[in-house]
């Protein structure tokens, strides 16, 4: 029921974003409240989402704010208010998309990101728009459709170049482009994209991201570089990057992803001890979070376990991964 309600609101909000302002000068109470408190509330929702082991805990507050945004868009009168509310809508629906993405509901996430992109465009914010496009590309990557992700990322990079060059938007797009190139087996293009992403370190770290819809600060590059090299069949390069990533402070979901990649690396080497060591830790994090994302990540390991299934520890791992929830 919650999911159907959100998707219904998405359709209504999409229509409201597309409507022109009425030209009237009066401002409704819902609009005034949103303009006064909305940005701060959205920042706090992103913070709760980022810090929570189970991403779904933020849903009730987000659900209530979706209602408020729809009401505000209904009552808005001036072009300036409409532009700001459109930007706030783009912010909020990127967060909703993240929640669907974590639950492996990729189609629902893509719908949220599409609305977010349209709202950001209507609000005139190129960085917000590019981030929504990049999140949409993530959906294609995790659905194993790298070729479908490429045009989204190409568009996102062009949009980001028209944005604020003090922000890390274009560097984040480059980091995701590297993942798409890795999925297509293009080592040279992947390396160039990663090098472009590394330029984020030349920015002012205190002002290059906002901790909400734009969180890229370069701290993820070691794990992303490792994941790319692993996909490209370069375990020598992957292990160095993944080991460095694991030594950093990581969120539960990011740590589980790195552990899963290290377990895949062990499977590549037929090193059962390494597979079990890292996969057991990732499974423990999956049990704590109820994250469909972690289950999906461990599915990638399952595909590598067949040559090792004669070992009881590996067959047990396979059964435990199979039993994980795929949606939250």
C-alpha positions as CSV (number, residue, x, y, z in Angstrom):
1,X,0.0,0.0,0.0
2,X,2.8,2.5,0.8
3,X,4.4,1.8,-2.5
4,X,1.2,2.4,-4.4
5,X,0.5,5.6,-2.5
6,X,4.0,7.0,-3.4
7,X,3.6,6.1,-7.1
8,X,0.2,7.7,-7.2
9,X,1.7,10.9,-5.7
10,X,4.5,10.7,-8.2
11,X,2.0,10.9,-11.1
12,X,0.2,13.8,-9.5
13,X,3.5,15.7,-8.7
14,X,4.8,15.1,-12.2
15,X,1.7,16.8,-13.6
16,X,2.0,19.7,-11.2
17,X,5.6,20.2,-12.1
18,X,4.7,20.4,-15.8
19,X,2.0,23.1,-15.3
20,X,2.9,26.8,-15.7
21,X,2.6,29.2,-12.8
22,X,-0.7,31.1,-12.6
23,X,0.8,34.6,-12.4
24,X,-1.1,35.4,-9.2
25,X,0.8,37.2,-6.5
26,X,-0.8,35.6,-3.4
27,X,1.1,32.8,-1.6
28,X,-0.7,29.9,0.0
29,X,0.0,28.8,3.6
30,X,1.4,25.4,2.5
31,X,3.8,27.2,0.1
32,X,5.0,29.6,2.8
33,X,5.7,26.7,5.2
34,X,7.6,24.7,2.6
35,X,9.7,27.7,1.6
36,X,10.6,28.4,5.2
37,X,11.3,24.9,6.4
38,X,11.6,22.5,3.4
39,X,15.3,22.8,2.6
40,X,16.3,22.2,6.2
41,X,13.9,19.3,6.5
42,X,15.2,17.7,3.3
43,X,18.8,18.0,4.5
44,X,17.9,16.2,7.8
45,X,16.1,13.4,5.9
46,X,19.2,12.8,3.8
47,X,21.3,12.7,6.9
48,X,19.0,10.2,8.6
49,X,19.0,8.1,5.5
50,X,22.8,8.1,5.2
51,X,23.3,7.2,8.9
52,X,20.7,4.5,9.2
53,X,21.6,0.9,8.8
54,X,18.1,0.1,7.6
55,X,17.2,2.7,5.0
56,X,13.5,2.2,5.2
57,X,13.3,3.9,8.7
58,X,13.1,7.3,7.0
59,X,10.1,6.4,5.0
60,X,7.3,7.7,7.2
61,X,8.8,11.2,7.4
62,X,9.5,11.2,3.6
63,X,6.0,10.0,2.9
64,X,4.5,12.9,4.9
65,X,6.8,15.4,3.0
66,X,5.7,14.1,-0.3
67,X,2.1,15.1,0.6
68,X,3.3,18.5,1.6
69,X,5.2,19.0,-1.6
70,X,2.2,18.0,-3.8
71,X,0.0,20.4,-1.8
72,X,2.6,23.2,-2.1
73,X,2.8,22.8,-5.9
74,X,-1.0,22.9,-6.1
75,X,-1.0,26.3,-4.2
76,X,2.0,28.0,-5.7
77,X,1.3,31.2,-7.6
78,X,4.6,33.0,-8.6
79,X,7.3,31.8,-11.0
80,X,10.0,32.3,-8.3
81,X,8.1,30.2,-5.8
82,X,7.4,27.5,-8.4
83,X,11.0,27.3,-9.4
84,X,12.1,26.8,-5.8
85,X,9.4,24.2,-5.1
86,X,10.5,22.4,-8.3
87,X,14.0,22.2,-7.0
88,X,12.8,21.0,-3.6
89,X,10.7,18.4,-5.4
90,X,13.8,17.2,-7.4
91,X,15.7,16.9,-4.1
92,X,13.0,14.9,-2.3
93,X,12.3,12.5,-5.2
94,X,15.9,11.7,-5.5
95,X,15.8,10.5,-1.9
96,X,12.6,8.5,-2.6
97,X,14.4,6.9,-5.6
98,X,17.3,6.0,-3.4
99,X,14.9,4.2,-1.0
100,X,13.4,2.2,-3.9
101,X,16.9,1.5,-5.3
102,X,18.0,0.1,-1.9
103,X,15.0,-2.2,-2.0
104,X,15.9,-3.3,-5.6
105,X,12.7,-1.8,-7.0
106,X,14.5,-0.5,-10.0
107,X,11.5,0.5,-12.1
108,X,10.0,2.5,-9.2
109,X,13.4,4.2,-8.6
110,X,13.7,5.1,-12.3
111,X,10.3,6.8,-12.2
112,X,11.4,8.8,-9.2
113,X,14.6,9.9,-10.9
114,X,12.8,10.8,-14.0
115,X,10.5,13.1,-12.1
116,X,13.4,14.5,-10.2
117,X,15.2,15.3,-13.4
118,X,12.1,17.0,-14.9
119,X,11.6,19.0,-11.7
120,X,15.3,20.1,-11.5
121,X,15.1,21.2,-15.2
122,X,11.9,23.2,-14.4
123,X,13.6,24.7,-11.4
124,X,16.7,25.7,-13.4
125,X,19.3,23.8,-11.4
126,X,21.8,22.0,-13.7
127,X,23.7,20.2,-10.9
128,X,20.5,18.9,-9.3
129,X,19.3,17.8,-12.8
130,X,22.6,16.0,-13.6
131,X,22.5,14.2,-10.3
132,X,19.0,12.8,-11.0
133,X,20.2,11.6,-14.4
134,X,23.3,10.0,-12.8
135,X,21.1,8.1,-10.3
136,X,18.9,7.0,-13.2
137,X,22.1,5.6,-14.8
138,X,22.8,3.6,-11.7
139,X,19.5,1.8,-12.1
140,X,20.7,0.6,-15.6
141,X,24.1,-0.4,-14.3
142,X,22.7,-2.5,-11.5
143,X,20.2,-4.1,-13.8
144,X,23.3,-5.1,-16.0
145,X,22.4,-2.7,-18.8
146,X,25.6,-0.7,-19.1
147,X,24.8,0.3,-22.7
148,X,21.6,1.9,-21.6
149,X,23.4,3.8,-18.8
150,X,25.9,5.4,-21.2
151,X,23.5,7.9,-22.9
152,X,22.1,9.0,-19.5
153,X,25.7,9.6,-18.3
154,X,26.7,11.4,-21.4
155,X,23.7,13.7,-21.0
156,X,24.4,14.1,-17.3
157,X,28.0,15.2,-18.0
158,X,26.9,17.8,-20.5
159,X,24.3,19.1,-18.1
160,X,26.9,19.2,-15.2
161,X,29.2,21.3,-17.3
162,X,26.6,24.0,-17.3
163,X,26.3,23.9,-13.6
164,X,28.4,25.2,-10.7
165,X,32.1,24.3,-11.4
166,X,32.9,24.5,-7.6
167,X,30.6,21.5,-7.0
168,X,31.7,17.9,-7.5
169,X,28.8,17.0,-9.8
170,X,30.8,16.4,-13.0
171,X,33.4,14.4,-11.0
172,X,30.7,12.1,-9.7
173,X,29.3,11.6,-13.2
174,X,32.8,10.6,-14.3
175,X,33.1,8.0,-11.5
176,X,29.8,6.4,-12.6
177,X,30.9,6.6,-16.2
178,X,34.0,4.5,-15.2
179,X,31.7,1.8,-13.9
180,X,29.8,1.7,-17.2
181,X,33.0,1.4,-19.1
182,X,34.2,-1.3,-16.8
183,X,31.0,-3.2,-17.4
184,X,31.6,-3.0,-21.1
185,X,35.2,-4.2,-20.8
186,X,36.9,-0.9,-21.8
187,X,39.9,-0.6,-19.5
188,X,41.3,2.6,-21.1
189,X,38.1,4.5,-21.1
190,X,37.5,3.4,-17.5
191,X,40.9,4.6,-16.4
192,X,40.4,8.0,-18.0
193,X,37.0,8.4,-16.3
194,X,38.5,7.5,-12.9
195,X,41.3,10.0,-13.5
196,X,38.7,12.6,-14.2
197,X,36.8,11.7,-11.1
198,X,40.0,12.0,-9.0
199,X,40.1,15.7,-9.9
200,X,37.4,16.2,-7.2
201,X,40.3,16.4,-4.7
202,X,41.3,19.8,-6.2
203,X,38.0,21.3,-5.1
204,X,37.2,23.0,-1.8
205,X,36.0,19.9,0.1
206,X,33.9,22.0,2.5
207,X,31.8,23.4,-0.3
208,X,31.9,20.9,-3.2
209,X,29.0,18.8,-2.0
210,X,25.9,19.3,0.2
211,X,25.6,15.9,2.0
212,X,22.2,15.3,0.4
213,X,21.5,14.9,-3.3
214,X,25.2,15.5,-3.9
215,X,27.5,13.6,-1.6
216,X,30.5,12.8,-3.8
217,X,33.7,14.0,-2.1
218,X,36.2,11.4,-3.6
219,X,36.2,9.2,-0.5
220,X,34.4,6.4,-2.5
221,X,37.0,6.3,-5.3
222,X,39.1,3.5,-3.8
223,X,36.2,1.1,-3.6
224,X,34.8,2.2,-7.0
225,X,38.2,1.8,-8.6
226,X,38.5,-1.6,-7.0
227,X,35.1,-2.7,-8.2
228,X,35.9,-1.5,-11.7
229,X,39.2,-3.4,-11.9
230,X,37.5,-6.5,-10.6
231,X,34.9,-6.3,-13.3
232,X,37.6,-5.8,-15.9
233,X,39.4,-9.0,-14.8
234,X,42.4,-7.2,-13.2
235,X,42.5,-8.8,-9.7
236,X,46.0,-7.5,-9.1
237,X,44.8,-3.9,-9.4
238,X,41.5,-4.6,-7.7
239,X,42.9,-6.0,-4.4
240,X,45.1,-3.0,-3.7
241,X,42.2,-0.6,-4.1
242,X,39.7,-2.7,-2.2
243,X,42.0,-3.3,0.7
244,X,42.6,0.5,0.9
245,X,38.9,1.1,0.8
246,X,38.2,-1.4,3.6
247,X,40.7,0.5,5.9
248,X,38.5,3.7,5.6
249,X,35.4,4.5,7.7
250,X,32.5,3.2,5.6
251,X,28.8,3.1,5.9
252,X,27.3,-0.3,6.5
253,X,26.1,-0.6,2.9
254,X,29.4,0.5,1.4
255,X,31.4,-1.8,3.7
256,X,29.2,-4.7,2.6
257,X,29.8,-3.9,-1.0
258,X,33.6,-3.9,-0.5
259,X,33.5,-7.1,1.4
260,X,31.5,-8.7,-1.3
261,X,34.0,-7.6,-3.9
262,X,36.9,-9.0,-1.9
263,X,35.0,-12.3,-1.6
264,X,34.6,-12.3,-5.4
265,X,38.3,-11.7,-5.7
266,X,38.8,-14.8,-3.5
267,X,36.5,-16.8,-5.8
268,X,38.5,-15.7,-8.8
269,X,41.7,-17.1,-7.1
270,X,39.9,-20.3,-5.9
271,X,40.8,-19.2,-2.4
272,X,38.0,-20.6,-0.3
273,X,39.3,-19.1,3.0
274,X,39.2,-15.6,1.5
275,X,35.7,-16.2,0.1
276,X,34.3,-17.4,3.4
277,X,36.1,-14.7,5.5
278,X,34.7,-11.8,3.6
279,X,31.3,-13.2,2.6
280,X,30.5,-14.1,6.2
281,X,31.1,-10.5,7.2
282,X,29.0,-9.2,4.3
283,X,26.2,-11.6,5.3
284,X,26.3,-10.3,8.9
285,X,25.8,-6.7,7.6
286,X,23.0,-7.8,5.3
287,X,21.2,-9.3,8.3
288,X,21.5,-6.0,10.2
289,X,20.3,-3.8,7.4
290,X,17.5,-5.6,5.5
291,X,19.0,-4.0,2.5
292,X,18.0,-5.4,-0.9
293,X,21.1,-3.7,-2.3
294,X,23.4,-5.9,-0.3
295,X,21.5,-9.0,-1.3
296,X,21.9,-8.0,-4.9
297,X,25.6,-7.4,-4.4
298,X,26.1,-10.8,-2.9
299,X,24.2,-12.4,-5.8
300,X,27.2,-11.4,-7.9
301,X,29.3,-13.6,-5.6
302,X,26.9,-16.5,-6.0
303,X,27.6,-16.6,-9.7
304,X,31.3,-17.2,-9.0
305,X,30.9,-20.0,-6.4
306,X,30.0,-23.0,-8.8
307,X,33.7,-24.2,-9.1
308,X,34.0,-24.2,-5.3
309,X,30.7,-25.8,-4.3
310,X,32.2,-29.2,-3.3
311,X,33.4,-27.4,-0.1
312,X,30.7,-27.5,2.5
313,X,31.5,-24.0,3.7
314,X,30.8,-22.6,0.2
315,X,27.6,-24.5,-0.3
316,X,26.4,-23.2,3.0
317,X,27.3,-19.6,1.9
318,X,25.4,-20.1,-1.3
319,X,22.2,-21.2,0.6
320,X,22.5,-18.3,3.0
321,X,22.8,-15.8,0.2
322,X,19.9,-17.3,-1.6
323,X,17.7,-16.8,1.5
324,X,18.4,-13.1,1.8
325,X,15.5,-10.7,1.0
326,X,15.8,-9.1,-2.4
327,X,13.4,-6.2,-1.7
328,X,12.9,-4.2,1.5
